[in-house]
Amino acid sequence: MRERAITSTKEARRQSGFTLVELAVVLGVLGLLAVTMTSGFDGVNQARERNAAKANAQQAYEAVRSFALRNKRLPCPDSSSNGDTGREPMGSCTGNIGWLPYESLGLDIPARGQRLRFGVYRSGSVSLAAPLSGGNDTPDLEGASGFMAALAQAAGAIATTDTPYFVNGHSGPAATCSAGGNTSLVNPAFVIVAPVTNLNGGSGALAGFEAPNLSFAGASRCFAAPDTGAGSGYDDVVVVESLTSLLGWAMSTNR
């Protein structure tokens, strides 16, 4: 009778709550679930922000093409420090790197940290933002001939580092400017770079951009290849228009 009472007491204790070991296991599982849920939430947010950056870059791309169709040239980058003016510089276009000239393109200027970098082909005497007039035989009243001549000249030129460029041919995604081996320099007609999140923890006007786009100003003309995949240290969105593609488009729209 006494043995049966002791057994009943032990069973009652087991049913009354968790042991320390069981409690530790439960807490460990809950902690793991919390980490997994947080990581998944961060991943969803990052994907949403990157998709928004892609949409902004695509909208800018279409606006630049529309500008080229109207003006028979590409817009000149906004050369202000933070892109606050949203306009092409007054007078002649002397630079090829800057901010997207939102106001000149008919777009609203976003808040700092969401603004896009913009680069346009300008090397030597060839400038797609300020092309020379067409041939002397037929007056180039609209500037279409001069624009297409500049595009053709740029497309046939040797790639250079004095105008916006990226390095193509790296094995696997690599946001780098190093060239050699089977890699090659590529000069696009224009480039748009959109920031996503500030992964490098920097500050200032270019804080949201990762290398090499972080240095895509001043003396540096290099930006990451457009097919560079997002990773732990890079998530920018890069959209380019090739010289040959823009030339073919310009010829088809000006027939």
HUPEHU-V894759 format. One record per residue. N is the residue number from 1. SS is DSSP state (@ for helix, = for strand, . for the rest). PHI is phi in whole degrees, -180 to 180 (NA if undefined). PSI is psi in whole degrees, -180 to 180 (999 if undefined). Layout:
n | ss | phi | psi
N | SS | PHI | PSI
N | SS | PHI | PSI
This chain:
n | ss | phi | psi
1 | . | NA | -44
2 | @ | -65 | -40
3 | @ | -63 | -40
4 | @ | -66 | -36
5 | @ | -67 | -41
6 | @ | -63 | -43
7 | @ | -62 | -43
8 | @ | -63 | -39
9 | @ | -64 | -43
10 | @ | -63 | -43
11 | @ | -65 | -37
12 | @ | -65 | -39
13 | @ | -65 | -40
14 | @ | -64 | -37
15 | @ | -80 | -17
16 | @ | -77 | -19
17 | . | 179 | -178
18 | . | -86 | 150
19 | . | -79 | 170
20 | @ | -62 | -39
21 | @ | -65 | -46
22 | @ | -63 | -40
23 | @ | -64 | -41
24 | @ | -63 | -41
25 | @ | -64 | -45
26 | @ | -62 | -45
27 | @ | -63 | -39
28 | @ | -63 | -44
29 | @ | -64 | -43
30 | @ | -62 | -40
31 | @ | -63 | -41
32 | @ | -63 | -43
33 | @ | -64 | -39
34 | @ | -65 | -43
35 | @ | -64 | -43
36 | @ | -63 | -43
37 | @ | -66 | -39
38 | @ | -66 | -44
39 | @ | -62 | -43
40 | @ | -64 | -39
41 | @ | -64 | -44
42 | @ | -61 | -41
43 | @ | -63 | -40
44 | @ | -66 | -43
45 | @ | -63 | -44
46 | @ | -64 | -41
47 | @ | -65 | -40
48 | @ | -65 | -43
49 | @ | -67 | -37
50 | @ | -69 | -39
51 | @ | -64 | -37
52 | @ | -66 | -40
53 | @ | -65 | -39
54 | @ | -63 | -41
55 | @ | -66 | -40
56 | @ | -65 | -42
57 | @ | -66 | -39
58 | @ | -66 | -40
59 | @ | -62 | -42
60 | @ | -65 | -41
61 | @ | -58 | -47
62 | @ | -65 | -37
63 | @ | -67 | -37
64 | @ | -66 | -41
65 | @ | -63 | -42
66 | @ | -63 | -39
67 | @ | -61 | -45
68 | @ | -63 | -37
69 | @ | -65 | -39
70 | @ | -76 | -42
71 | @ | -105 | -7
72 | . | 58 | 40
73 | . | -168 | 169
74 | . | -94 | 154
75 | . | -70 | 153
76 | . | -88 | 139
77 | . | -61 | 148
78 | = | -71 | 117
79 | . | -92 | 6
80 | . | -70 | 161
81 | . | -61 | -41
82 | . | -118 | 5
83 | . | 76 | 24
84 | . | -74 | -28
85 | . | -74 | -36
86 | . | 70 | 14
87 | . | -128 | 160
88 | . | -65 | 151
89 | . | -65 | 148
90 | . | -68 | 142
91 | . | 86 | -148
92 | . | -79 | 154
93 | . | -89 | 110
94 | . | -109 | -8
95 | . | -117 | 168
96 | . | -129 | 5
97 | = | -132 | 139
98 | = | 175 | -152
99 | = | -96 | 158
100 | . | -64 | 128
101 | . | -79 | 78
102 | @ | -53 | -51
103 | @ | -64 | -39
104 | @ | -65 | -26
105 | @ | -93 | -3
106 | . | 80 | 24
107 | . | -110 | 153
108 | . | -72 | 143
109 | . | -83 | 118
110 | . | -75 | 175
111 | . | -69 | 157
112 | . | -58 | 144
113 | . | 97 | -16
114 | . | -117 | 1
115 | . | -78 | 150
116 | . | -98 | 144
117 | = | -86 | 150
118 | = | -141 | 137
119 | = | -135 | 145
120 | = | -132 | 148
121 | . | -66 | 124
122 | = | -155 | 104
123 | = | -141 | 124
124 | . | 63 | -128
125 | . | -90 | -2
126 | = | -100 | 118
127 | = | -135 | 120
128 | . | -77 | -13
129 | . | -88 | -18
130 | . | -147 | 65
131 | . | -68 | 150
132 | . | -72 | 162
133 | . | -65 | 160
134 | . | -73 | -163
135 | . | -63 | 161
136 | . | -81 | -21
137 | . | -66 | -42
138 | . | -123 | 125
139 | . | -58 | 130
140 | . | -96 | 73
141 | . | -64 | -39
142 | . | -93 | -13
143 | . | 87 | 4
144 | @ | -64 | -43
145 | @ | -64 | -42
146 | @ | -64 | -40
147 | @ | -65 | -45
148 | @ | -69 | -34
149 | @ | -65 | -40
150 | @ | -66 | -40
151 | @ | -62 | -44
152 | @ | -65 | -40
153 | @ | -66 | -42
154 | @ | -67 | -39
155 | @ | -65 | -30
156 | . | -92 | -3
157 | . | -84 | 158
158 | . | -73 | 138
159 | . | -60 | 141
160 | . | -138 | 163
161 | . | -98 | 4
162 | . | -92 | 5
163 | . | -137 | 160
164 | . | -49 | 134
165 | = | -151 | 161
166 | = | -135 | 165
167 | = | -101 | 122
168 | = | -106 | 147
169 | . | 107 | 5
170 | . | -69 | 143
171 | . | -78 | 113
172 | . | 83 | 165
173 | . | -65 | 129
174 | . | -151 | 117
175 | . | -87 | 84
176 | . | -144 | 159
177 | . | -109 | 3
178 | . | -73 | 133
179 | . | -120 | 153
180 | . | 153 | 163
181 | . | 66 | -124
182 | . | -93 | 10
183 | . | -85 | 166
184 | = | -151 | 151
185 | = | -81 | 143
186 | = | -131 | 126
187 | . | -103 | 115
188 | . | -85 | 169
189 | . | -68 | -44
190 | = | -155 | 161
191 | = | -137 | 144
192 | = | -126 | 128
193 | = | -120 | 124
194 | = | -112 | 131
195 | . | -80 | 155
196 | . | -117 | -76
197 | . | -126 | 157
198 | . | -84 | 77
199 | . | -71 | -27
200 | . | -87 | -5
201 | . | 68 | 21
202 | . | -81 | -178
203 | . | -136 | 170
204 | . | 97 | -175
205 | . | -64 | -32
206 | . | -103 | 17
207 | . | -61 | -32
208 | . | -79 | -7
209 | . | -96 | 146
210 | . | -104 | 160
211 | . | -62 | 142
212 | . | -87 | 1
213 | @ | -66 | -21
214 | @ | -64 | -29
215 | @ | -101 | 11
216 | . | -76 | 64
217 | . | -167 | 162
218 | . | 62 | -123
219 | . | -77 | -21
220 | . | -88 | 131
221 | . | -115 | 5
222 | = | -92 | 139
223 | . | -134 | 166
224 | . | -69 | 147
225 | . | -60 | 143
226 | . | -62 | -21
227 | . | -95 | 12
228 | . | -67 | 125
229 | . | -80 | 155
230 | . | -74 | 146
231 | . | -152 | -163
232 | . | -69 | -24
233 | . | -121 | 9
234 | . | -153 | 130
235 | . | -148 | 16
236 | . | -65 | 157
237 | = | -112 | 126
238 | = | -120 | 126
239 | = | -122 | 128
240 | = | -125 | 156
241 | = | -120 | 120
242 | . | -73 | 157
243 | @ | -64 | -44
244 | @ | -69 | -37
245 | @ | -66 | -45
246 | @ | -68 | -36
247 | @ | -63 | -47
248 | @ | -62 | -40
249 | @ | -65 | -44
250 | @ | -63 | -39
251 | @ | -67 | -39
252 | @ | -73 | -30
253 | @ | -88 | -10
254 | . | -113 | 18
255 | . | -76 | 999
